[in-house]
Amino acid sequence: MRVLVTGGHGFVGAWILKILHSRGDEAIVFDLHDNARRLEVLYPTGNTPQFAFHGGDVTKLDNILGAIDAHKIDHVIHLAGLQVPTCRQNPLLGSQVNVGGTLNVLEAVRLRRDSVKRVVYASSAAVFSPPDAYPKGSLPDNVPLNPGTHYGWFKICNEGNALVYQREHGIETVGLRPWTVYGVGRDVGMTSEPTRALKCLALGRPHQINYGGWQDMQFVEDVAAAFVACLGGVYKGPKSYNLRGAVVDMQQFLDAVAEVEPASRKLLSFQGGQLPIAWDLSDKGIQDDYGPIPVTPLVDGIRNTLESFRRLEGEGRLDKNDLG
Ligand SMILES: NC(=O)c1ccc[n+]([C@@H]2O[C@H](COP(=O)([O-])OP(=O)(O)OC[C@H]3O[C@@H](n4cnc5c(N)ncnc54)[C@H](O)[C@@H]3O)[C@@H](O)[C@H]2O)c1
């Protein structure tokens, strides 16, 4: 495959590039910036494979068309977007990038549908209403959605637009809804706090996570594998799929960290309430249609992340800019 990865220099993008490269696919990075720092820390020093980079802005249709044509793209993974805090501060910019940008990707694929076979795009669990809006039990992909953020509504809008492009133009679209993705490279966004806590722990620093309650902790390698899995296989329609990792409350997360690193009890804490997003989501849909999607146990994901942060610190390669 020749896969255009928009937002490829972001956190999830870096891990997707790594999987695509290991499979022998050609991955082309489409991003505003050419800074590959999140990718480089996934490889030993000096061993990062060369990925073609196409600088561009998803708010500009001709930038995306230019990338598809220049690199003879046959599949697209669309990740480029702004996260919850930015969309809250600047909803107009948020809609231009998250909604307008996604429409541009879909439109570019429509214009090049003879060559591009499928688009897999990042939606989010933020499309869901607060947890008390639903009955108890794991929620399937298809439930009423009434989120409390612009970001959540932008993602719903994208899911709707992807549906229309499939129905009216036959474009194969697949949406995925991650919850809290954690791992090396996570340094922005509302739910980056658990990863930041692990980075502080690796450095022996205290850290207080600024919210509590339940969440679904998803190891980034599993999320990346889900995106790649949805590029192939028999197409099952323009669905938006929940993902599922380890559903824990914040104390259970900290207990899992302490299982790996008992010293964390003295360094890590949390204060604050539940994020207003339903957290008990079933992944039956994606597992049935494109599975098996790997689910790394929480303790293993924590250990992997902590060890990587320690190794990077030892090599002088740990990025601490997100620690303030
Ligand atoms: N990380 C999570 O926990 C999580 C959870 C749910 C959904 N998501 C979604 O997954 C996607 C990837 O998340 P991430 O954590 O890798 O985000 P990230 O912020 O680390 O990366 C986003 C990338 O998009 C690029 N970008 C931003 N605006 C752009 C534009 N106009 N044109 C081109 N590139 C642009 C950025 O430069 C960055 O490299 C996003 O759409 C996000 O909303 C992430």
The ligand as a Gaussian input file, in Angstrom:
#p B3LYP/6-31G(d) Opt

LIG

0 1
 N       -4.501000      10.912000      21.532000
 C       -5.701000      10.565000      21.950000
 O       -5.905000      10.115000      23.110000
 C       -6.886000      10.685000      21.005000
 C       -8.144000      10.292000      21.473000
 C       -9.231000      10.410000      20.608000
 C       -9.062000      10.888000      19.337000
 N       -7.837000      11.277000      18.910000
 C       -7.702000      11.821000      17.542000
 O       -6.662000      11.119000      16.886000
 C       -5.972000      12.001000      15.993000
 C       -4.493000      11.945000      16.294000
 O       -4.283000      12.289000      17.654000
 P       -2.813000      12.576000      18.214000
 O       -2.871000      12.334000      19.677000
 O       -1.815000      11.872000      17.370000
 O       -2.733000      14.150000      17.942000
 P       -1.429000      15.095000      17.866000
 O       -1.887000      16.436000      18.316000
 O       -0.269000      14.448000      18.555000
 O       -1.098000      15.118000      16.317000
 C       -1.860000      15.834000      15.408000
 C       -0.972000      16.153000      14.200000
 O       -1.790000      16.852000      13.255000
 C       -0.997000      17.889000      12.703000
 N       -1.878000      18.965000      12.223000
 C       -2.621000      19.825000      12.966000
 N       -3.269000      20.677000      12.177000
 C       -2.942000      20.352000      10.897000
 C       -3.298000      20.879000       9.639000
 N       -4.113000      21.941000       9.521000
 N       -2.778000      20.301000       8.530000
 C       -1.927000      19.258000       8.635000
 N       -1.542000      18.715000       9.811000
 C       -2.054000      19.269000      10.930000
 C       -0.122000      18.366000      13.852000
 O        1.012000      19.073000      13.372000
 C        0.221000      17.045000      14.539000
 O        1.414000      16.503000      14.028000
 C       -6.605000      13.377000      16.169000
 O       -7.547000      13.577000      15.145000
 C       -7.285000      13.280000      17.522000
 O       -8.395000      14.144000      17.580000
 C       -6.746000      11.178000      19.715000

